[in-house]
Amino acid sequence: MGESVSEPGVARGWWRTRRRRLLGLWGAGILASVVVTGASSIGYLERLQASALDLLVLLGGQRFPADVVVVAIDDTTFATLEERQPIPRQHLARVIRGLQRSGAAAVGLDINLGAATTPADDLALRLAMAEFSKDGLSQVIALDGPPPASGPLANPDAGPPIARGSDRVPVDPDGVIRRAALAVPGSRGPLPALAVAVLARAAGQDPRALLERAGRRPDGLVALPAWKPDGSWEPEGAAVPLRPGELWRINFVGPEKSVLNVPSRAVAALGEPGASVAPDNPFRGRIVLVGATFSDSRDFFQTPVGRLPGVEVHANLVHMLALRRMIRPAGWLTGLALQVGIVVVAGLLLVALRPLLGTLAALLLTLLVGVPGSYYAFHGGGYAVDFILPVVVTCLLGVVAHVQARRRLRESLGRYVGRDVLAQILAENPGLSGERREVSILVSDIRGFTTLSEKLPAEVVAAHLNDYFPAMVGAIFDQRGTVDDFIGDGILAVFGAPLPDADHAGRAIRAAAAMQAALTRLNAGWEARGLPVLRMGVAVHTGPVFVGNVGSAERAKYTVIGDAVNATARLEGLNKDLGTTILLTEEVRAAVGGLVETRFRGDIAVKGRAEPLRVHELVKLRPDGAGDGGGRG
């Protein structure tokens, strides 16, 4: 009764045959992971990583915030204002009064007020900002910047103080806004970002005092209001770090107008005396940002979700802070652990499959696991788990596997094929696992070499072989043949494998003739030096064989197996009986046509073959291939 092979035994066999390759790939992958992690930490992969996070932002879909509203000075409003710039202060004053009457929690004015207009208009705006105040501080946040040289807006400390916020947001080298600082460094000390200042005022806090309080804490943590699911504000939500210059990834909610946009002309109408304001309006209890969205404002920026007006960039930052949808980096250790995990799986795939297929499978697995995992970490937990680094490591590992495979192929075939054939094999990467194919086989042998080697000193024999083999192999390589094996002083070569060649029979015949010519030249040289000459027999046959790698995963050899190989070996032995040098079969003669002139030597039975071989002796090659190749009687 036969024994069944146990699964642990199969696993041990699989591990034993592939262990060296697998350990090499794992080692290379872990090294690549460390290098990639280091390159990422110093910013070499920043643009690639930023693009990967852009994809996660887009995959999150569109959201519609309820905590922040944009009052847009749009193209229609700008046209009704006769396209005047700076924006008329009277219009802004009416907008602020309308928002005050509507019950807005706080207003961020994303408009530069550095240029003076008429004293009456500037005074109207200053009064509107002063009237909308709480606890002696205006609920309107203005942009930081030098005030006008003269007029009512020239002295920011006249009347109720007006808090200021910074609208400065860095633009990445590719022209995209992705990040913002919550505390912006400045020449007079750090300033709160516009979004931070507006949130602080919504809770009745002084933004400057808030920032100073954060500066006194090592962690920079301070409480900011948070938007609750019931549509109200929690005055002191989870603490937020306000460290000067620290950049946070903006968690964008979607393309332009994902944040509710209300034309400023409609809000300005609510600021007119006697205007009726509905108790349930979109501004009540919300943070409102007022800014330009008309095309001539040039206040537009490219973001991961498309082109946005600057006021909507700040609105996205307000929403991120209000809901604490902060994006925190997962850390280099998490990233390295994920890469090593991918390396373990990718290594198994690469030793089980061909390098290209294994790399594609590993990449597909990395993306299928990495993208959803990063998506849920990003949108569910607020962590930026970078899936692009495992992809980079997988690609590097695929390159290593490809180089290893090419090296093994060179080691396997480099001694048996010419350089041009090896280069083509490496370029075309044909499958070497095994197939049946019609090829031409050449077998050569030195006549009487055993007797000769017994009579001559060993160094003379070695010198003969060192001259003989390179000349014979060179003749075979010149005709794109593959030296399959050396059997003592004999040579087994194949034509038409591993690269297919329609003229394999012709190349085999030319190689045989070139080998005989090379031996004639060698004999002339040996004879001139008083050394013995050699005689050789060559046989060429065409037929179907199995060609491919044979052996274990660690020690495989490309070879040919089949009746055609045995028949060629038997045919070569007939040279001694017939006194000939080059014999070929009818199959070869029929394949090469007019290339050869032959002499028919009969139908000869050979050992191990039921049917006799129809044998021809090569007389000469016809350079022009003329004639029908008929034999001579």
NURO-686327 format. One record per residue (C-alpha): residue number from 1; x, y, z. Coordinates in Angstrom, 2 decimals. Example, Ala and Ser with C-alpha at 12.3 -4.5 7.8 and 13.67 -1.06 7.14 Angstrom:
<sites>
SITE  num        u        v        w
SITE    1    12.30    -4.50     7.80
SITE    2    13.67    -1.06     7.14
</sites>
This chain:
<sites>
SITE  num        u        v        w
SITE    1     0.00     0.00     0.00
SITE    2     1.47     3.38    -1.00
SITE    3     2.07     6.13     1.52
SITE    4     0.35     9.48     1.20
SITE    5     2.52    12.55     1.41
SITE    6     1.60    14.59     4.48
SITE    7     0.82    18.28     4.16
SITE    8     3.63    19.24     6.59
SITE    9     6.00    17.23     4.41
SITE   10     4.86    19.10     1.30
SITE   11     5.26    22.41     3.13
SITE   12     8.78    21.46     4.26
SITE   13     9.67    20.48     0.70
SITE   14     8.30    23.74    -0.67
SITE   15    10.25    25.71     1.96
SITE   16    13.46    23.73     1.37
SITE   17    13.50    24.29    -2.38
SITE   18    12.65    27.99    -2.21
SITE   19    14.14    29.00     1.11
SITE   20    17.21    30.71    -0.28
SITE   21    15.30    32.82    -2.78
SITE   22    12.58    33.68    -0.28
SITE   23    15.00    34.72     2.46
SITE   24    16.90    36.81    -0.07
SITE   25    13.71    38.57    -1.16
SITE   26    12.59    39.14     2.42
SITE   27    15.97    40.58     3.32
SITE   28    15.93    42.87     0.28
SITE   29    12.34    43.88     1.03
SITE   30    13.05    44.77     4.67
SITE   31    16.09    46.79     3.58
SITE   32    13.95    48.54     0.95
SITE   33    11.32    49.27     3.62
SITE   34    13.90    50.93     5.85
SITE   35    15.27    52.95     2.94
SITE   36    11.81    54.02     1.78
SITE   37    10.79    54.98     5.32
SITE   38    13.97    57.04     5.67
SITE   39    13.41    58.71     2.30
SITE   40     9.84    59.51     3.31
SITE   41    10.91    61.02     6.65
SITE   42    13.23    63.50     4.94
SITE   43    10.69    64.45     2.29
SITE   44    11.95    62.67    -0.83
SITE   45     8.58    61.02    -1.47
SITE   46     6.46    63.95    -0.31
SITE   47     4.83    64.70    -3.64
SITE   48     3.96    61.04    -4.25
SITE   49     2.56    60.67    -0.74
SITE   50     0.59    63.90    -1.08
SITE   51    -1.01    62.60    -4.27
SITE   52    -1.94    59.35    -2.51
SITE   53    -3.67    61.28     0.28
SITE   54    -5.40    63.41    -2.36
SITE   55    -6.92    60.19    -3.67
SITE   56    -8.21    59.30    -0.19
SITE   57    -9.78    62.76     0.10
SITE   58   -11.55    62.31    -3.25
SITE   59   -12.70    58.80    -2.33
SITE   60   -14.38    60.26     0.75
SITE   61   -17.04    61.81    -1.46
SITE   62   -18.81    65.11    -0.93
SITE   63   -20.05    66.32     2.45
SITE   64   -22.24    69.34     3.20
SITE   65   -21.21    71.06     6.45
SITE   66   -23.92    72.54     8.65
SITE   67   -21.63    74.48    10.98
SITE   68   -20.18    77.00     8.54
SITE   69   -21.69    79.15     5.77
SITE   70   -20.01    81.24     3.08
SITE   71   -21.43    84.62     2.17
SITE   72   -20.12    84.97    -1.37
SITE   73   -19.50    88.19    -3.24
SITE   74   -20.22    86.38    -6.49
SITE   75   -20.17    87.56   -10.10
SITE   76   -23.78    88.76   -10.02
SITE   77   -23.25    90.74    -6.81
SITE   78   -19.99    92.16    -8.15
SITE   79   -21.83    93.32   -11.25
SITE   80   -24.49    95.09    -9.13
SITE   81   -21.65    96.83    -7.28
SITE   82   -20.48    98.13   -10.67
SITE   83   -17.39    95.92   -10.36
SITE   84   -15.77    98.37    -7.99
SITE   85   -12.67    97.41    -6.05
SITE   86   -12.01    97.55    -3.16
SITE   87   -15.43    96.13    -2.37
SITE   88   -17.65    99.03    -1.29
SITE   89   -17.55    99.33     2.49
SITE   90   -21.24   100.22     2.66
SITE   91   -22.05    96.83     1.12
SITE   92   -19.86    95.01     3.65
SITE   93   -21.43    97.01     6.49
SITE   94   -24.93    95.92     5.40
SITE   95   -23.75    92.29     5.14
SITE   96   -22.39    92.40     8.72
SITE   97   -25.60    93.96    10.03
SITE   98   -27.64    91.31     8.21
SITE   99   -25.57    88.53     9.77
SITE  100   -25.86    90.13    13.22
SITE  101   -29.63    90.32    12.89
SITE  102   -29.67    86.70    11.61
SITE  103   -27.92    85.47    14.77
SITE  104   -24.57    84.38    13.32
SITE  105   -22.17    83.10    16.01
SITE  106   -19.15    84.88    14.53
SITE  107   -18.08    86.35    11.19
SITE  108   -14.74    86.03     9.43
SITE  109   -14.12    88.78     6.91
SITE  110   -11.84    87.26     4.25
SITE  111   -11.39    90.63     2.53
SITE  112    -8.37    92.90     2.59
SITE  113    -9.20    96.20     4.34
SITE  114    -5.80    97.78     3.85
SITE  115    -6.96   100.39     1.33
SITE  116    -9.00   103.41     2.45
SITE  117   -12.16   104.36     0.59
SITE  118   -14.41   107.32     1.37
SITE  119   -14.50   108.32     5.06
SITE  120   -18.26   107.81     5.16
SITE  121   -18.07   104.28     3.78
SITE  122   -15.15   103.29     5.99
SITE  123   -16.98   104.70     9.02
SITE  124   -20.09   102.69     8.17
SITE  125   -18.05    99.49     8.09
SITE  126   -16.24   100.37    11.32
SITE  127   -19.53   101.03    13.09
SITE  128   -21.09    97.78    11.83
SITE  129   -18.12    95.81    13.12
SITE  130   -18.23    97.66    16.47
SITE  131   -21.98    97.12    16.90
SITE  132   -21.62    93.37    16.33
SITE  133   -19.66    92.84    19.54
SITE  134   -19.77    90.77    22.70
SITE  135   -18.00    91.35    25.99
SITE  136   -16.25    94.39    24.53
SITE  137   -14.78    92.56    21.52
SITE  138   -16.19    92.53    17.99
SITE  139   -17.62    89.25    16.73
SITE  140   -16.20    90.11    13.33
SITE  141   -12.69    88.86    12.59
SITE  142   -10.67    90.90    10.13
SITE  143    -7.61    89.77     8.20
SITE  144    -4.23    90.61     9.64
SITE  145    -2.36    93.24     7.71
SITE  146    -1.41    96.91     7.74
SITE  147    -4.45    99.17     8.23
SITE  148    -5.24   102.05     5.86
SITE  149    -3.00   105.08     6.20
SITE  150    -5.97   107.29     7.07
SITE  151    -9.67   107.22     7.77
SITE  152   -11.90   105.46    10.29
SITE  153   -10.25   102.08     9.68
SITE  154    -6.72   103.43    10.23
SITE  155    -6.83   102.90    14.00
SITE  156    -7.95    99.33    14.82
SITE  157    -8.07   100.15    18.54
SITE  158   -10.66   102.91    18.16
SITE  159   -13.97   101.58    19.52
SITE  160   -14.40    97.91    20.42
SITE  161   -11.21    96.01    19.51
SITE  162   -11.36    93.90    16.38
SITE  163    -9.61    90.54    16.54
SITE  164    -7.57    89.51    13.56
SITE  165    -6.68    86.23    11.92
SITE  166    -4.18    85.22     9.26
SITE  167    -5.28    84.07     5.82
SITE  168    -1.81    82.79     4.90
SITE  169    -1.92    79.19     3.71
SITE  170     1.16    77.51     2.19
SITE  171     1.06    76.31    -1.41
SITE  172     2.89    73.04    -2.13
SITE  173     5.57    72.93    -4.88
SITE  174     3.04    71.52    -7.35
SITE  175     0.77    74.53    -6.82
SITE  176    -1.81    72.73    -4.65
SITE  177    -3.04    73.82    -1.21
SITE  178    -3.22    70.80     1.09
SITE  179    -2.12    72.01     4.52
SITE  180    -2.52    74.96     6.86
SITE  181    -0.98    76.20    10.09
SITE  182    -3.38    76.88    12.96
SITE  183    -0.88    79.29    14.51
SITE  184     0.90    81.27    11.78
SITE  185     4.38    82.62    12.56
SITE  186     4.72    86.38    11.98
SITE  187     7.17    89.23    12.53
SITE  188     5.23    90.35    15.63
SITE  189     4.77    86.83    16.96
SITE  190     2.39    84.05    15.99
SITE  191    -1.11    84.85    14.77
SITE  192    -4.18    82.61    14.91
SITE  193    -5.36    81.34    11.54
SITE  194    -8.61    82.96    10.39
SITE  195   -10.48    79.70    11.13
SITE  196    -9.07    79.53    14.69
SITE  197    -9.85    83.18    15.38
SITE  198   -13.48    82.83    14.22
SITE  199   -13.99    79.68    16.30
SITE  200   -12.53    81.41    19.35
SITE  201   -14.91    84.37    18.96
SITE  202   -17.86    82.00    18.58
SITE  203   -17.09    80.89    22.16
SITE  204   -16.52    84.47    23.33
SITE  205   -12.75    84.06    23.58
SITE  206   -10.08    86.53    22.56
SITE  207    -8.06    84.78    19.81
SITE  208    -4.82    86.50    20.82
SITE  209    -5.24    85.53    24.45
SITE  210    -6.05    81.97    23.35
SITE  211    -2.82    81.77    21.40
SITE  212    -0.82    83.18    24.30
SITE  213    -2.34    80.54    26.58
SITE  214    -1.35    77.82    24.12
SITE  215     2.20    79.17    24.05
SITE  216     2.53    78.68    27.78
SITE  217     1.75    74.98    27.51
SITE  218     4.42    72.48    26.35
SITE  219     1.87    70.65    24.21
SITE  220     0.19    73.84    22.96
SITE  221    -3.27    72.41    23.70
SITE  222    -6.22    74.79    24.15
SITE  223    -9.98    74.25    24.07
SITE  224   -11.99    75.42    21.07
SITE  225   -15.74    75.19    20.54
SITE  226   -16.99    72.01    18.87
SITE  227   -20.10    71.52    16.72
SITE  228   -22.51    69.05    18.26
SITE  229   -24.83    66.70    16.33
SITE  230   -27.89    68.60    17.61
SITE  231   -26.75    71.75    15.77
SITE  232   -25.39    73.65    18.75
SITE  233   -21.93    74.53    19.97
SITE  234   -20.06    73.01    22.88
SITE  235   -18.06    76.02    24.16
SITE  236   -15.04    73.97    25.17
SITE  237   -14.64    70.88    23.07
SITE  238   -11.62    68.59    22.79
SITE  239    -8.34    70.50    23.03
SITE  240    -6.51    71.40    19.82
SITE  241    -2.73    71.97    19.59
SITE  242    -1.83    75.50    18.48
SITE  243     1.91    75.23    17.88
SITE  244     3.33    77.99    15.65
SITE  245     4.18    76.76    12.17
SITE  246     2.86    73.21    12.64
SITE  247     1.05    72.22     9.46
SITE  248    -2.14    70.17     9.42
SITE  249    -3.59    68.42     6.43
SITE  250    -6.91    70.06     5.49
SITE  251    -9.75    67.54     5.43
SITE  252   -11.66    68.96     2.47
SITE  253   -15.39    68.25     2.28
SITE  254   -15.69    68.33    -1.49
SITE  255   -15.57    70.51    -4.59
SITE  256   -16.60    74.16    -4.85
SITE  257   -19.90    75.05    -3.16
SITE  258   -19.93    71.96    -0.94
SITE  259   -20.09    74.60     1.80
SITE  260   -23.38    76.47     1.58
SITE  261   -22.88    79.66    -0.46
SITE  262   -25.31    82.57    -0.01
SITE  263   -24.92    85.62    -2.29
SITE  264   -23.85    88.66    -0.31
SITE  265   -26.52    90.83    -1.99
SITE  266   -29.21    88.71    -0.31
SITE  267   -27.54    89.05     3.10
SITE  268   -26.99    92.79     2.60
SITE  269   -30.74    93.13     2.08
SITE  270   -31.25    91.71     5.60
SITE  271   -29.14    94.57     6.95
SITE  272   -31.45    97.25     5.60
SITE  273   -33.65    99.04     8.20
SITE  274   -36.99    97.32     8.56
SITE  275   -35.89    94.11     6.81
SITE  276   -37.58    90.98     8.10
SITE  277   -35.32    88.14     9.26
SITE  278   -36.73    84.64     9.71
SITE  279   -35.92    83.07    13.08
SITE  280   -34.95    79.82    11.33
SITE  281   -32.33    81.01     8.86
SITE  282   -29.09    79.34     7.67
SITE  283   -26.86    81.75     9.62
SITE  284   -28.29    81.41    13.11
SITE  285   -25.72    79.93    15.46
SITE  286   -23.32    79.26    12.57
SITE  287   -19.90    80.58    11.76
SITE  288   -20.01    82.72     8.63
SITE  289   -17.12    83.61     6.33
SITE  290   -17.49    86.52     3.93
SITE  291   -15.29    86.48     0.85
SITE  292   -14.99    87.07    -2.86
SITE  293   -15.91    84.33    -5.32
SITE  294   -16.26    86.47    -8.47
SITE  295   -13.85    85.50   -11.23
SITE  296   -11.95    88.81   -11.32
SITE  297   -10.98    88.48    -7.66
SITE  298    -8.17    86.05    -8.57
SITE  299    -8.63    84.58    -5.11
SITE  300    -8.79    80.97    -6.35
SITE  301    -6.51    78.08    -5.48
SITE  302    -5.97    74.52    -6.65
SITE  303    -6.78    71.90    -4.00
SITE  304    -7.10    68.09    -3.96
SITE  305   -10.86    68.50    -4.59
SITE  306   -10.48    71.00    -7.41
SITE  307   -10.28    74.76    -7.75
SITE  308   -11.70    76.59    -4.72
SITE  309   -12.06    80.26    -3.82
SITE  310    -9.90    81.23    -0.86
SITE  311   -12.90    81.79     1.41
SITE  312   -13.96    78.15     0.91
SITE  313   -10.48    76.93     1.80
SITE  314   -10.86    78.72     5.16
SITE  315   -14.41    77.34     5.50
SITE  316   -13.06    73.79     5.10
SITE  317   -10.52    74.49     7.83
SITE  318   -13.28    75.84    10.13
SITE  319   -15.35    72.70     9.57
SITE  320   -12.36    70.40    10.20
SITE  321   -11.67    72.13    13.54
SITE  322   -15.33    72.39    14.56
SITE  323   -15.90    68.65    14.10
SITE  324   -12.34    67.69    15.11
SITE  325   -11.87    65.88    11.83
SITE  326    -8.14    66.33    12.11
SITE  327    -5.81    64.21    10.01
SITE  328    -2.87    62.92    12.02
SITE  329     0.07    61.03    10.50
SITE  330     0.10    57.40    11.59
SITE  331     3.85    57.56    12.33
SITE  332     6.91    55.97    10.76
SITE  333     6.75    52.83    12.92
SITE  334     3.24    51.98    11.73
SITE  335     4.27    52.60     8.14
SITE  336     7.36    50.42     8.49
SITE  337     5.35    47.60    10.06
SITE  338     2.85    47.69     7.18
SITE  339     5.65    47.61     4.63
SITE  340     7.30    44.62     6.28
SITE  341     3.94    42.81     6.34
SITE  342     3.53    43.45     2.61
SITE  343     7.11    42.28     2.01
SITE  344     6.37    38.92     3.69
SITE  345     3.33    38.29     1.48
SITE  346     4.91    39.71    -1.68
SITE  347     7.99    37.52    -1.20
SITE  348     5.81    34.40    -1.12
SITE  349     4.05    35.48    -4.30
SITE  350     7.30    36.27    -6.07
SITE  351     8.84    32.85    -5.38
SITE  352     5.63    31.06    -6.33
SITE  353     5.10    33.00    -9.59
SITE  354     7.22    34.47   -12.34
SITE  355     8.68    37.89   -11.38
SITE  356     6.34    40.01   -13.52
SITE  357     3.22    38.05   -12.60
SITE  358     4.28    37.92    -8.95
SITE  359     4.92    41.67    -8.88
SITE  360     1.53    42.40   -10.44
SITE  361    -0.19    40.06    -7.98
SITE  362     1.65    41.67    -5.04
SITE  363     0.79    45.17    -6.27
SITE  364    -2.85    44.21    -6.71
SITE  365    -2.93    42.73    -3.20
SITE  366    -1.22    45.84    -1.79
SITE  367    -3.77    48.11    -3.42
SITE  368    -6.75    45.91    -2.50
SITE  369    -5.68    45.92     1.16
SITE  370    -3.85    49.24     1.39
SITE  371    -6.35    51.60    -0.24
SITE  372    -9.45    50.47     1.74
SITE  373    -7.39    50.24     4.94
SITE  374    -5.98    53.73     4.44
SITE  375    -9.43    55.00     3.51
SITE  376   -11.04    53.77     6.74
SITE  377    -8.11    54.98     8.82
SITE  378    -8.31    58.38     7.12
SITE  379   -12.05    58.95     7.18
SITE  380   -12.93    56.84    10.20
SITE  381   -10.07    57.42    12.60
SITE  382    -8.46    60.58    11.27
SITE  383    -5.10    58.91    10.62
SITE  384    -3.09    59.29     7.45
SITE  385    -1.87    55.72     6.88
SITE  386     0.23    56.01     3.76
SITE  387    -0.51    53.18     1.31
SITE  388     1.91    54.52    -1.29
SITE  389     5.02    53.42     0.64
SITE  390     4.06    49.70     0.56
SITE  391     3.40    50.14    -3.18
SITE  392     6.89    51.61    -3.65
SITE  393     8.44    48.78    -1.62
SITE  394     6.50    46.18    -3.63
SITE  395     7.78    47.69    -6.88
SITE  396    11.35    47.65    -5.54
SITE  397    10.91    44.04    -4.45
SITE  398     9.61    43.19    -7.92
SITE  399    12.73    44.76    -9.43
SITE  400    14.91    42.66    -7.09
SITE  401    13.01    39.49    -8.07
SITE  402    13.39    40.38   -11.75
SITE  403    17.15    40.93   -11.34
SITE  404    17.45    37.63    -9.47
SITE  405    15.56    35.82   -12.22
SITE  406    17.77    37.35   -14.92
SITE  407    20.88    36.41   -12.95
SITE  408    19.66    32.83   -12.59
SITE  409    18.88    32.76   -16.30
SITE  410    22.36    34.03   -17.11
SITE  411    23.89    31.43   -14.82
SITE  412    21.69    28.72   -16.33
SITE  413    22.13    29.57   -20.01
SITE  414    25.17    31.85   -20.21
SITE  415    27.57    28.95   -20.71
SITE  416    25.40    27.24   -23.30
SITE  417    24.34    30.01   -25.72
SITE  418    26.08    32.90   -27.44
SITE  419    25.94    36.45   -26.17
SITE  420    23.49    37.64   -28.84
SITE  421    21.12    34.76   -28.10
SITE  422    21.41    35.32   -24.34
SITE  423    20.65    39.02   -24.82
SITE  424    17.56    38.13   -26.85
SITE  425    16.45    35.57   -24.25
SITE  426    16.80    38.19   -21.50
SITE  427    14.88    40.72   -23.61
SITE  428    12.07    38.41   -24.69
SITE  429    11.99    36.29   -21.51
SITE  430    10.56    33.16   -23.17
SITE  431     8.99    30.54   -20.96
SITE  432    11.59    27.89   -20.06
SITE  433     9.33    25.70   -17.94
SITE  434     8.96    23.10   -20.69
SITE  435     7.22    22.42   -24.01
SITE  436     7.29    20.09   -27.01
SITE  437     8.90    21.62   -30.05
SITE  438    10.56    20.53   -33.30
SITE  439    14.27    21.31   -33.20
SITE  440    17.49    20.16   -34.82
SITE  441    19.99    18.20   -32.73
SITE  442    23.76    18.13   -33.33
SITE  443    26.03    15.56   -31.69
SITE  444    29.80    15.53   -32.17
SITE  445    32.51    13.22   -30.90
SITE  446    36.30    12.90   -31.27
SITE  447    37.30     9.63   -32.96
SITE  448    39.66     7.48   -30.93
SITE  449    40.11    10.05   -28.23
SITE  450    40.20     7.51   -25.40
SITE  451    43.13     5.66   -27.02
SITE  452    44.86     8.93   -27.81
SITE  453    44.54    10.24   -24.25
SITE  454    46.12     7.04   -22.90
SITE  455    49.20     7.54   -25.09
SITE  456    49.76    11.29   -24.57
SITE  457    50.76    13.18   -21.44
SITE  458    47.85    14.70   -19.56
SITE  459    49.03    18.28   -20.26
SITE  460    49.04    17.62   -24.02
SITE  461    45.52    16.18   -23.85
SITE  462    44.35    19.20   -21.84
SITE  463    45.98    21.57   -24.32
SITE  464    44.21    19.86   -27.23
SITE  465    40.82    20.07   -25.50
SITE  466    41.40    23.70   -24.49
SITE  467    41.90    24.52   -28.17
SITE  468    39.21    22.16   -29.45
SITE  469    36.18    23.02   -27.31
SITE  470    36.25    26.84   -27.72
SITE  471    36.52    26.43   -31.51
SITE  472    33.60    23.98   -31.64
SITE  473    31.42    25.99   -29.25
SITE  474    32.19    29.17   -31.19
SITE  475    30.98    27.54   -34.41
SITE  476    27.74    26.49   -32.67
SITE  477    27.20    29.92   -31.10
SITE  478    27.76    31.63   -34.45
SITE  479    24.70    29.76   -35.74
SITE  480    22.62    30.66   -32.62
SITE  481    22.79    27.13   -31.27
SITE  482    22.58    26.06   -27.63
SITE  483    25.23    23.78   -26.17
SITE  484    23.10    21.44   -24.12
SITE  485    25.81    19.23   -22.67
SITE  486    29.43    18.09   -22.80
SITE  487    29.72    14.31   -22.58
SITE  488    33.40    13.53   -22.19
SITE  489    34.89    14.79   -25.47
SITE  490    31.43    14.91   -27.10
SITE  491    29.11    17.86   -27.57
SITE  492    25.30    17.89   -27.64
SITE  493    23.82    21.05   -29.19
SITE  494    20.28    22.08   -30.09
SITE  495    19.04    24.60   -32.65
SITE  496    15.59    26.18   -32.47
SITE  497    15.45    26.37   -28.65
SITE  498    15.04    28.15   -26.32
SITE  499    14.33    30.79   -28.97
SITE  500    12.26    29.51   -31.90
SITE  501    14.02    29.56   -35.26
SITE  502    12.38    28.50   -38.52
SITE  503    15.83    27.82   -40.02
SITE  504    17.02    25.57   -37.19
SITE  505    17.94    22.70   -39.56
SITE  506    19.95    25.00   -41.82
SITE  507    21.77    26.50   -38.86
SITE  508    22.63    23.04   -37.53
SITE  509    24.11    21.99   -40.90
SITE  510    26.13    25.23   -41.16
SITE  511    27.40    24.76   -37.61
SITE  512    28.52    21.16   -38.44
SITE  513    30.39    22.36   -41.53
SITE  514    31.97    25.23   -39.54
SITE  515    33.07    22.81   -36.82
SITE  516    34.77    20.60   -39.41
SITE  517    36.50    23.62   -40.95
SITE  518    37.64    24.78   -37.50
SITE  519    39.07    21.32   -36.74
SITE  520    40.96    21.36   -40.07
SITE  521    42.61    24.64   -39.04
SITE  522    43.43    23.28   -35.58
SITE  523    44.94    20.11   -37.06
SITE  524    47.17    22.18   -39.33
SITE  525    48.49    24.07   -36.34
SITE  526    49.01    20.96   -34.21
SITE  527    50.72    19.14   -37.07
SITE  528    53.09    22.06   -37.59
SITE  529    54.08    21.79   -33.91
SITE  530    54.59    18.04   -34.13
SITE  531    51.43    17.24   -32.17
SITE  532    48.89    14.56   -33.06
SITE  533    45.81    15.57   -35.01
SITE  534    42.18    14.81   -34.16
SITE  535    39.33    13.34   -36.17
SITE  536    35.73    14.13   -35.44
SITE  537    32.32    12.73   -36.25
SITE  538    29.17    14.91   -36.38
SITE  539    25.52    13.94   -36.73
SITE  540    22.48    16.20   -37.32
SITE  541    18.85    15.14   -36.96
SITE  542    15.53    17.02   -36.84
SITE  543    12.57    15.94   -34.75
SITE  544    10.16    16.72   -31.91
SITE  545    11.59    16.86   -28.37
SITE  546    10.77    18.18   -24.92
SITE  547    12.75    21.36   -24.20
SITE  548    12.80    23.17   -20.88
SITE  549    14.22    23.38   -17.39
SITE  550    14.60    20.03   -15.66
SITE  551    15.58    19.58   -12.01
SITE  552    14.71    21.16    -8.66
SITE  553    13.81    24.76    -7.91
SITE  554    17.38    25.34    -6.70
SITE  555    19.27    23.32    -9.33
SITE  556    17.56    23.27   -12.71
SITE  557    19.12    22.76   -16.13
SITE  558    17.79    23.68   -19.54
SITE  559    17.92    20.53   -21.66
SITE  560    16.32    18.54   -24.48
SITE  561    14.77    15.11   -24.02
SITE  562    13.26    12.75   -26.57
SITE  563    13.76    10.08   -29.20
SITE  564    15.32    12.63   -31.57
SITE  565    18.22    13.10   -29.13
SITE  566    18.84     9.36   -28.86
SITE  567    18.57     8.93   -32.62
SITE  568    21.16    11.67   -33.22
SITE  569    23.57    10.03   -30.79
SITE  570    23.16     6.68   -32.55
SITE  571    23.59     8.39   -35.93
SITE  572    26.88     9.95   -34.84
SITE  573    28.22     6.50   -33.97
SITE  574    27.70     5.43   -37.60
SITE  575    30.47     7.81   -38.71
SITE  576    33.04     5.31   -37.42
SITE  577    31.48     2.41   -39.35
SITE  578    30.96     4.40   -42.57
SITE  579    34.25     6.33   -42.43
SITE  580    32.39     9.62   -42.69
SITE  581    32.60    12.96   -40.89
SITE  582    29.15    14.55   -41.05
SITE  583    25.93    12.53   -41.30
SITE  584    22.38    13.82   -41.45
SITE  585    18.96    12.26   -41.62
SITE  586    16.32    12.51   -44.32
SITE  587    14.35    14.89   -42.02
SITE  588    17.23    17.36   -42.04
SITE  589    17.87    17.02   -45.77
SITE  590    14.17    17.63   -46.53
SITE  591    14.11    20.71   -44.24
SITE  592    17.15    22.45   -45.75
SITE  593    16.28    21.83   -49.41
SITE  594    18.92    23.07   -51.84
SITE  595    21.36    24.16   -49.13
SITE  596    23.27    20.83   -49.16
SITE  597    24.76    18.32   -51.55
SITE  598    24.64    14.86   -50.01
SITE  599    25.48    11.23   -50.67
SITE  600    22.83     8.68   -49.68
SITE  601    24.27     6.01   -47.35
SITE  602    21.18     3.84   -47.01
SITE  603    18.42     3.02   -44.55
SITE  604    20.29     1.91   -41.45
SITE  605    18.78     0.36   -38.34
SITE  606    20.03     1.78   -35.05
SITE  607    19.78     0.42   -31.54
SITE  608    16.70     1.41   -29.58
SITE  609    14.68     2.45   -32.65
SITE  610    12.12     0.32   -34.45
SITE  611    12.35     2.18   -37.76
SITE  612    15.69     2.55   -39.57
SITE  613    17.24     5.98   -40.15
SITE  614    17.48     7.18   -43.74
SITE  615    21.10     8.39   -43.63
SITE  616    22.89    10.93   -45.84
SITE  617    26.51    12.05   -45.81
SITE  618    27.16    15.77   -46.19
SITE  619    29.33    16.34   -49.28
SITE  620    29.29    20.12   -49.32
SITE  621    27.16    23.20   -48.72
SITE  622    25.82    25.13   -51.66
SITE  623    26.40    28.83   -50.81
SITE  624    23.52    29.98   -52.99
SITE  625    21.20    27.16   -51.89
SITE  626    20.64    26.17   -55.55
SITE  627    19.30    22.78   -56.61
SITE  628    16.88    20.45   -54.91
SITE  629    19.31    18.91   -52.43
SITE  630    19.17    15.49   -54.12
SITE  631    21.60    12.85   -52.95
SITE  632    24.24    11.15   -55.05
SITE  633    24.14     7.41   -55.54
</sites>
